Amino acid sequence: MATTRIHSITSTPKAALDYVVADKVEMFDSEDMLNKNVLYVLEGEHVVRYPTLSSFVFNLSGASFYSGNVDREPYKVYQSLEAFAKEKGKYHQDAFDTKSGREVSMWHLHQSFNGNEVAPHVAHEIGIKLAEKLFAGHAVTVSTHTNTNNVHNHFIISAWNDKGLKWNNSNNNYRLIRNTSDRLCEEYGLHVLDSTKEYRLNMYVDKQGVSRAFEPTSRKIDIITERDVGVSLPDDVSGYRQTDAYVDAVVKKESVSETIKKDIDAALPSCASYDDLLHRLREMGYSIRDKKKSGEWREHISYQPPSALKGTRENKIGDGYYYTRENLTSVIEGASREAPSVSIVSDVPYVEEYVYPACMTRALNDDYKAVIDSASSSISVVPRSSFEKEIVTHIRKDDNYLRRISDSISNVSASKSKPAVSASSPLRDHSSRKDRLIEDIQNGLRSLRYIETHNVSGIGHMVVIYSAAKENHRKALVEFSSAEKALSQVARLVSVPDDARRLANSIQSNKDDVSYQIENLSGDSELLQEYNTLIARHKLDDPSVMSELRLKHDEFSARRDDIRSLIRKASNDVLEVEICLHTFERIYGKEYVRDVVSASRQTDEAQRDDKERGDKNRSR
């Protein structure tokens, strides 16, 4: 049996895609909480990772959007399809139909199976077939998760297809999804609900005119009665409060509440408003139910972290009051009133470098940065570029994950029955992962500072800077070699008169030494002749010439030292840019960054070839 549901994505398409393809990492207190029916990897004594199966399905339907337009990254394909719809004039704004006021860019479909009745690879195969049958011409990412009590598939579907047409989430289409899912389940020998009349809900319309449903009291009584006698209905509603499944869900819900608390607490100090807080949570991958279609606030805001399958209401978090919209708004506005002469924006400090973790509260603002004017030395606060915001978002995600790992290590360390940590202990591996995360965050902050000071607009711009840094380093090495050679020649000339005098005195003092006459006199005489030739050729016996040569020696020596400093600076520049590129590889993927680097090199080679051909033509 498989259930299905679908919802639109308007504001955080990239975050939704990142969530479904990522492995699921969770904390556990005992082995009883592990899902031992599926593959899992222990990342630490209290941390487990469930690998995600992911596939990208994009079957062209013969339209003019040809395969040459397809980028290697799924998200790029989604963007290309949207751009294609705009080019064909078939793009239309339906933002007025969404609460956020934004265009629907993707659809998120869930297909959940009954417990572990199906193996993950089979569920993934069913998901791929479902995508191929229903969404021809649409780009679809199919991901199978195994971290819950139910193996389930996530589908991220492009809103537009390769003809520029948009998916319509009508009742007919939803029935088509359900029927196709049921047929595939039958093909694989899975249970299918033949009739659900007995379990239909009572429908009513609320005061806003929205259709809602509730379960009849008699049905609730039946569930409680069957549960008490140890009998479960074959098609029972697993989420109802009186079932055993609900008891298990409460435990997970509590951990979700803690996650929401930590994320809000981390973001709160740097938020300018409650809307700003919601925006930052959405950037972290949260799904938030905050407003009605009319634009009015809901009575209770619901937060759903990327690691949770359901949202949690604000009045179920913490003490039930502190994390409500009204109180969080008061907290943010109260923080502003404490310093009435300084706004949140103007209070962004200028720092030479971001020091972790101190910078994660006030110094690292998500939307603004402090810059210094080199001419007047004045400091001003300006908005961040979209490129910088992506880097900041990634740093905060790493910091958020690091805090969770640190909490799990602290819990283990505080345990009375803590085992000894051996070289192969999962706890030691977890600690090393923590160290790597800290290094990644520090490199990310270092990259962000470089981007800010050099006004880097994107990866392509960084590649240009990298090429220039490598070229400057190469030129500095060539200049250093030339300076060393010139300095050596001048130093030799300066020393020739003194060397000639010492050698002449040695020959004179050893004229009666027979062994010297036999063994060394001939060679020393030839060398003295070379010295005398150099003295005559360069007029080294002239004091003014020697004075000028010594000045040149000092000049060349200073030049060599300057070039040595340039080499160190060029080496540091290359290192800084390479750290930035490694950071980009972690954010955007190695293949994408390497493709940009390769494309830039090809452009540089083409420009050099054009220049060489132009020079040859002019020489003719």
Residue pairs with C-beta under 8 A, 6 or more apart in sequence:
1 113
1 114
1 117
1 185
1 190
1 191
1 192
1 193
1 235
2 111
2 112
2 113
2 114
2 126
2 181
2 182
2 185
2 190
3 110
3 111
3 112
4 109
4 110
4 111
4 112
4 174
4 177
4 178
4 181
5 109
5 110
6 107
6 108
6 109
6 110
6 169
6 174
6 177
7 107
7 108
8 98
8 104
8 106
8 107
8 108
8 169
9 16
9 104
9 105
9 106
9 107
9 108
9 156
10 95
10 98
10 100
10 102
10 103
10 104
10 105
11 100
11 102
11 282
12 282
12 283
12 285
12 286
12 287
13 75
13 78
13 105
13 106
14 75
15 282
15 283
15 284
15 285
15 306
16 106
16 108
16 156
16 285
17 74
17 75
17 78
17 106
17 141
17 156
18 285
18 306
19 285
19 306
20 52
20 54
20 108
20 141
20 143
20 145
20 154
20 156
21 52
21 54
21 141
21 143
22 52
23 49
23 50
23 51
23 52
24 49
24 50
24 52
24 145
24 146
24 147
24 307
25 43
25 47
25 48
25 49
25 50
25 307
25 401
26 47
26 48
26 49
26 50
26 147
26 307
27 46
27 47
27 48
27 255
27 404
27 407
27 408
28 34
28 46
28 47
28 48
29 46
33 251
34 40
34 48
35 50
35 116
35 146
35 147
35 148
35 149
37 116
38 50
38 116
38 120
38 146
38 151
39 50
39 51
39 120
39 146
40 48
40 49
40 50
40 51
40 146
41 48
41 49
41 50
41 51
42 48
42 49
42 426
43 49
43 426
43 429
43 430
43 433
44 405
44 408
44 409
44 412
44 426
44 427
44 429
44 430
44 433
45 408
45 412
45 425
45 426
45 427
45 430
46 408
46 411
46 412
47 405
47 408
47 430
50 145
50 146
50 147
51 146
52 143
52 144
52 145
52 146
53 120
53 121
53 124
53 143
53 144
54 141
54 142
54 143
54 144
55 124
55 127
55 128
55 141
55 142
55 143
56 74
56 77
56 139
56 140
56 141
56 142
57 128
57 131
57 132
57 135
57 139
57 140
57 141
57 142
58 70
58 77
58 138
58 139
58 140
59 132
59 136
59 137
60 66
60 67
60 137
60 162
61 136
61 137
61 161
61 162
61 163
63 137
63 161
63 162
63 163
63 164
64 162
64 163
65 80
65 81
65 84
65 162
65 163
65 164
69 80
69 84
70 77
70 80
71 77
71 80
72 591
72 592
72 595
73 589
73 591
73 592
74 139
74 141
74 156
77 139
77 158
78 105
78 106
78 139
78 156
78 158
81 138
81 139
81 158
81 159
81 160
81 161
81 162
82 91
82 105
82 158
82 159
82 160
84 160
84 162
84 164
85 91
85 160
85 164
85 165
85 166
87 164
88 164
89 164
90 160
90 163
90 164
90 165
90 166
91 160
91 164
92 166
93 103
94 103
94 104
94 166
95 101
95 102
95 103
97 104
98 104
99 290
99 291
99 292
99 293
99 295
100 291
103 159
104 159
104 166
105 159
106 156
106 157
106 158
106 159
107 155
107 156
107 157
107 159
107 167
107 169
108 154
108 155
108 156
108 157
109 154
109 155
109 157
109 177
110 152
110 153
110 154
110 155
111 123
111 126
111 127
111 130
111 152
111 153
111 155
111 181
112 150
112 151
112 152
112 153
113 123
113 150
113 151
113 152
113 190
114 150
114 190
114 191
115 149
115 150
115 151
116 149
116 150
116 151
117 190
117 191
118 126
118 151
118 188
118 190
119 151
120 144
120 146
120 151
121 144
122 188
123 144
123 151
123 152
123 153
124 142
124 144
124 153
126 153
126 181
126 184
126 185
126 188
127 142
127 144
127 153
127 155
128 142
129 184
130 153
130 155
130 177
130 180
130 181
130 184
131 140
131 142
131 155
131 157
133 180
133 184
134 176
134 177
134 180
135 155
135 157
135 161
135 167
136 161
137 161
137 162
137 163
137 165
138 157
138 158
138 160
138 161
138 162
138 167
139 157
139 158
140 155
140 156
140 157
140 158
141 154
141 155
141 156
142 153
142 154
142 155
143 153
143 154
143 155
143 156
144 151
144 152
144 153
144 154
145 151
145 152
145 153
145 154
148 309
149 245
149 248
152 309
157 167
159 166
159 167
160 166
160 167
161 167
167 173
182 192
182 193
185 191
185 192
186 192
193 235
196 235
199 219
199 235
199 237
201 213
201 214
201 215
201 216
202 213
202 214
202 215
202 216
203 211
203 212
203 213
204 211
204 212
204 213
204 214
205 211
205 212
206 212
208 292
208 294
215 237
215 240
220 240
220 242
222 233
223 233
223 236
223 237
223 240
223 242
223 243
224 242
226 232
226 233
226 236
227 242
227 243
227 244
236 243
237 243
238 245
239 245
239 246
239 249
240 246
252 308
253 310
253 312
253 316
256 305
256 307
256 308
256 310
256 312
257 312
257 316
257 317
257 318
259 305
259 307
259 308
259 404
260 303
260 305
260 312
260 317
260 323
261 317
261 318
261 323
262 400
262 403
262 404
263 281
263 284
263 286
263 305
263 400
264 277
264 281
264 323
264 328
266 360
266 396
266 399
266 400
266 403
267 277
267 280
267 281
267 284
267 396
268 277
268 328
268 331
268 332
269 335
269 361
269 362
270 344
270 361
270 362
270 364
270 365
270 366
271 277
271 280
271 332
271 344
272 332
272 336
272 344
272 345
272 367
273 329
273 332
274 325
274 328
274 329
274 332
276 367
277 328
277 332
278 288
278 290
280 366
280 396
281 288
281 303
282 288
283 366
283 393
284 305
284 306
284 393
284 396
284 397
284 400
285 305
285 306
286 303
286 304
286 305
286 306
287 304
287 311
288 301
288 302
288 303
288 304
288 311
289 298
289 301
289 302
289 304
289 311
290 297
290 298
290 301
290 302
290 325
291 297
291 298
292 298
297 325
300 313
300 314
300 315
300 324
301 313
301 314
301 324
301 325
302 311
302 312
302 313
302 314
303 311
303 312
303 314
303 317
304 310
304 311
304 312
314 323
314 324
314 325
315 321
315 324
317 323
321 327
322 328
336 343
336 344
339 347
345 368
345 381
346 381
347 362
348 362
348 363
348 365
348 368
348 369
348 370
348 381
349 362
349 363
349 370
350 370
350 371
350 372
350 379
351 359
351 363
351 370
353 445
353 446
353 449
354 363
354 364
354 445
354 446
354 448
354 449
356 438
356 441
356 442
356 445
357 399
359 445
360 396
360 399
364 392
364 395
364 445
365 384
366 384
366 389
366 392
366 393
366 396
367 383
367 384
367 389
368 381
368 382
368 383
368 384
369 381
369 382
369 383
369 384
369 388
369 452
370 379
370 380
370 381
371 379
371 380
371 381
371 382
371 452
372 378
372 379
373 379
373 380
384 392
385 457
387 451
387 456
387 457
387 458
388 448
388 451
388 452
390 587
391 444
391 447
391 448
391 451
391 583
391 587
392 448
394 444
394 586
394 587
395 441
395 444
395 445
395 448
398 437
398 440
398 441
398 444
399 441
401 437
402 434
402 437
402 438
402 441
405 430
405 433
405 434
405 437
406 434
408 430
409 427
409 430
409 431
409 434
412 418
412 427
419 425
421 427
421 428
422 428
440 583
440 586
443 579
443 582
443 583
444 583
446 576
446 579
447 579
447 580
447 583
447 584
450 456
450 576
450 577
450 579
450 580
451 462
451 580
454 465
456 462
456 465
456 580
459 584
459 588
459 592
459 593
459 596
460 596
460 600
462 577
462 580
462 581
462 584
463 581
463 596
463 597
463 600
464 600
465 577
466 574
466 577
466 578
466 581
466 597
467 600
467 601
467 604
469 570
469 573
469 574
469 577
470 574
472 566
472 570
472 573
473 567
473 570
473 571
473 573
473 574
476 563
476 566
476 567
476 570
477 567
479 563
479 566
480 560
480 563
480 564
480 567
483 556
483 559
483 560
483 563
484 560
486 556
487 553
487 556
487 557
487 559
487 560
490 549
490 552
490 553
490 556
491 553
493 534
493 538
493 540
493 549
494 546
494 549
494 550
494 553
496 531
496 534
496 535
496 540
497 531
497 535
497 540
497 541
497 546
499 531
500 528
500 531
500 532
500 535
503 524
503 527
503 528
503 531
504 528
506 524
507 521
507 524
507 525
507 528
510 516
510 517
510 520
510 521
511 517
534 540
535 541
538 545
539 545
540 546
540 549
581 593
581 597
584 593
585 593
